[in-house]
Amino acid sequence: MVSEVQERWPALFSCEQISQEFCRITSKDLLESFRGSLDIYVPRLLRLYRARKGAFGQKMEDVLDALDEKTSDVLTHRKTAALRGLPIFVRDDTSKFFLQCSASDTEEQVIRDATVAILSVHEDDDALNAVNVAVVLEGASSCKTYQTSALPLHICLASCTQ
């Protein structure tokens, strides 16, 4: 179904077109709205995660422990932890949601069975810096961002598995 929509309305799957359409409808910048909302909800999400971490098992504890160990750039790490915790909170399998591959791998093999996921593509020798981030819907790369500098750092970080 997603492939049919993508074939019929390809602009719906272009990050630039989505941002422009959002701005046309709301008169607001999409990324700025996202960043502003993230700043508001991160403290609440982290409090919720900490209050109920026992209910979510070891994965949530790992996310929160990794946050507690960070001493530099704390705001970015808090945003990353909040985003990483969302699939755990809704009891989704994070290994199927946060996908990654190297630039030399074929994306199709990695995303083939994914229903909804975030894929980060890395240089072969640098697993920490994404060169491409894509939203995956029904096993197809739907919205790619090739300039990860245009994305907030915590989005690129959140797309990487630990």
N, C-alpha and C positions, 0 to 999 in steps of 0.2 A: 504494500500500500504506500509506504514512504517513497519507494522508487517511482511510483506512478505520479505522485504529487511533485516530486523533484523533476521529473521529465516534463510535466505540464507547466510548472511555475518555478523555474530554476533560480529566480531571484530570491525566493524564500530560503534558499540554502547558501546564500552569500552573506558573510558576516558584515560586509560594508552595506549591502542593501538592507539588511535587517536593522542596522544602526540608523541608516537614513530614514527608513520607514517609521521606526520608533520615534525619531526626532520630529518627523512630519506630523505624526498623530498627537504626540504629547508635548512637543516643544521642549523636550529635555534630551540630554545626551544619555544614551543607554549605559555606557560604561560608568559614567559619573553617577548615575542613579544607582547602579549596582554597587559601586564602591561606597556610596553614602549609606545605602541600606545595610551593606555588610558591616560597616562601622557601628551601626545601631544594634544589629542583632548578634554580633560576635560575643559580647560579654554575656548576654542572656543564654546563648547556645552553650557556651563553655560552662556556665553555672548549672545548666540542665544536665549536661554530660557528666559533670562531677557528682551531682546529686544522685544520678541514677546509673553510675558506671558499673556497679555490680550486676545490674540487669542485662548489660550488654557484653559481659565477658571480657576476655583478654584483649580483644582488638581495641576496644575503647580505652582500656587501661594503657595499652601501648601508645595510642595517639596522645593521651594526656601526659604520659611519662615523657614522651619525646618533647612535648611542649615545655614541661617543667625543666628539662635539661638545657634548654636554649637560654643563652645569656645575652646574645646580640640580636638586634633587629626583632625584638619581641613582638611588635605589632604585626609584622608579616607572619611570624610563626603562629600567632594566635588566630589570624585569619585562616591560615593553612589548616590548623587543627580543627577549626569550626567547620570548614568545608570537608575535610577528611572524615569527620565524625558523622556527617549527614547520612551517608549510605548505611553506616553502622546503626545509627539511630532508627532508621526505617527498616532495619533488619535485612538489608540487601547484602549480597556478597561483594565485598570491595575488590576482590581479585578479578571479578568480572566487570566491575565498573571503572576502575582505574587501570587502563591498559597502557603498555609501553612497548616500543620496538626500536631497533636501531635503524639508521637511515638505509643500511644495506639490506635489511629484511623487507619482505613484501608485506605491505599493510593488510592485504586481503586475507592472508593466513591468520593474522592476529585478530582481526575484527569479524571474521566469518560467522561466529556463533553469538556475537554480542547483540543484544536487543537494544540497550541504551548504554553508552559508555563514553568516557573521555579517553582519547588516545594521545599519547605524547610520543613523538619521534625524536630520537637523540642521535647525535653523531656517535660513531662506533666507539670512540675512545673517551667520550664524555657523557656519562649517564645522568649527570645532574642538570645540564642545560638543554632544554627542549628546543629543537629547531623548527618544530611544527607541532601544533596542538589542534586536534580535530574532535568534533562531536560525532559520535557514531550512533546511527539509528538503523535498526534492523539489518545489521551486518554491512552497512555502507557508510562511508565517510561522508557526512552531510555538510558540515561547516568547518572549513579549514582556516587556520590562522598561521600564516607562514612567518610573520614577523612577531615572535613572541615578546619582543620589547613593547609591542602595542598592548599586550595584555598585562593586567596587574600581576606582579611577581607571584603572589599567593595562588593565582589560578594555575600558573605553570608548575609551581611546587606541588599543588594539590593533585595535579595530573600524574605525578610520578609516584611509583610505589616505593616503599621504604625497603 
